[in-house]
Amino acid sequence: MMRVYVASSWRNSYQPDVVRLLRACGHDVYDFRNPSGGTGFAWSQIDPNWQEWTTEQYAEALQHDVAVGAAGGSAADVRAVLGALAASRRRELTYWDVIFWRAL
C-alpha cells in the first residue's frame, strides 16, 4: 500500500473517480475535497484574495496551520498530477519537491 496525494483542480470531474479507483486498489489516498474528519480544503480559508498571491505569498501560505493540516501531499509516498493544474497546484508541487530534495 502506498500513501497517494492526487493533485488536481476542484473543477476536475475525474478526481473523485481516480481517488475511488486508487482506494479500491488498496492505497491510502488523501482526498482534499473530502478529507477524513473535516471539510474540503480551499485556499480561500486562508485568504479570500488568494488568487492574487505572489509566489512568495503562496510559499508562506503553505506554512499556515490550515494548509499544513490539509496538506495530504506532505505525508504522501506518491504525488500524482491529474490533468491540467491551476497555478496554485503547480506551485504546491514545486514546493513539495523542493522540501523533498532538501530532506535528502
C-alpha positions as CSV (number, residue, x, y, z in Angstrom):
1,M,0.0,0.0,0.0
2,M,1.2,3.5,-0.8
3,R,0.1,6.8,0.5
4,V,-1.1,8.8,-2.5
5,Y,-1.9,12.5,-2.9
6,V,-3.8,13.3,-6.1
7,A,-3.0,16.9,-7.1
8,S,-5.9,18.3,-9.1
9,S,-8.2,21.2,-9.5
10,W,-11.6,21.5,-7.8
11,R,-13.0,21.7,-11.3
12,N,-11.5,18.4,-12.4
13,S,-14.5,16.0,-12.6
14,Y,-12.2,12.9,-12.8
15,Q,-10.7,13.5,-9.4
16,P,-13.3,11.6,-7.3
17,D,-13.1,8.6,-9.7
18,V,-9.4,8.5,-9.5
19,V,-9.5,8.6,-5.7
20,R,-12.0,5.8,-5.6
21,L,-10.0,3.7,-8.1
22,L,-6.8,4.1,-6.1
23,R,-8.5,3.2,-2.9
24,A,-10.1,0.2,-4.5
25,C,-6.6,-0.9,-5.4
26,G,-5.7,-0.8,-1.7
27,H,-3.9,2.6,-1.5
28,D,-4.3,5.2,1.2
29,V,-5.4,8.2,-0.8
30,Y,-5.7,11.7,0.6
31,D,-8.8,13.4,-0.8
32,F,-8.5,17.2,-0.5
33,R,-12.2,17.6,-1.4
34,N,-13.4,15.2,1.4
35,P,-10.7,14.7,3.9
36,S,-11.4,12.4,6.8
37,G,-12.6,14.3,9.8
38,G,-13.1,17.6,8.1
39,T,-14.3,19.6,5.1
40,G,-12.6,20.1,1.8
41,F,-9.6,22.4,1.7
42,A,-9.7,25.7,-0.2
43,W,-7.1,28.5,-0.3
44,S,-9.8,30.9,0.4
45,Q,-9.9,29.5,4.0
46,I,-6.6,31.3,4.5
47,D,-7.1,34.4,2.4
48,P,-10.2,35.4,0.2
49,N,-7.8,37.1,-2.2
50,W,-5.6,34.0,-2.6
51,Q,-5.8,34.2,-6.4
52,E,-3.8,37.5,-6.3
53,W,-0.9,35.9,-4.3
54,T,2.7,36.2,-5.4
55,T,4.9,33.1,-5.4
56,E,6.4,34.2,-2.1
57,Q,2.9,34.7,-0.5
58,Y,1.9,31.3,-1.8
59,A,5.1,29.7,-0.2
60,E,4.3,31.4,3.1
61,A,0.7,30.2,2.9
62,L,1.9,26.6,2.6
63,Q,3.2,27.0,6.2
64,H,-0.2,28.3,7.5
65,D,-1.9,26.0,10.1
66,V,-4.9,25.4,7.8
67,A,-2.7,24.4,4.9
68,V,-0.4,22.2,6.9
69,G,-3.5,20.4,8.4
70,A,-4.9,19.9,4.9
71,A,-1.6,19.0,3.2
72,G,-2.0,15.3,2.4
73,G,0.9,15.8,0.0
74,S,3.3,16.3,2.8
75,A,2.9,12.7,4.1
76,A,2.4,11.0,0.7
77,D,4.7,8.5,-0.8
78,V,3.5,9.5,-4.3
79,R,2.1,12.8,-5.6
80,A,0.1,12.2,-8.7
81,V,-0.9,15.0,-11.0
82,L,-4.3,14.7,-12.5
83,G,-4.9,16.7,-15.6
84,A,-4.1,20.4,-16.2
85,L,-3.3,22.1,-12.9
86,A,-4.1,25.6,-11.8
87,A,-1.1,27.8,-11.0
88,S,-1.6,27.1,-7.2
89,R,-1.3,23.4,-7.7
90,R,1.8,23.7,-9.8
91,R,3.4,25.9,-7.1
92,E,2.3,23.4,-4.4
93,L,4.0,20.5,-6.2
94,T,7.1,22.5,-6.8
95,Y,7.2,23.4,-3.1
96,W,6.9,19.8,-2.0
97,D,9.6,18.7,-4.5
98,V,11.9,21.3,-3.0
99,I,11.2,20.1,0.5
100,F,11.8,16.5,-0.6
101,W,15.1,17.2,-2.2
102,R,16.3,19.3,0.7
103,A,15.4,16.4,3.0
104,L,17.7,14.1,1.1
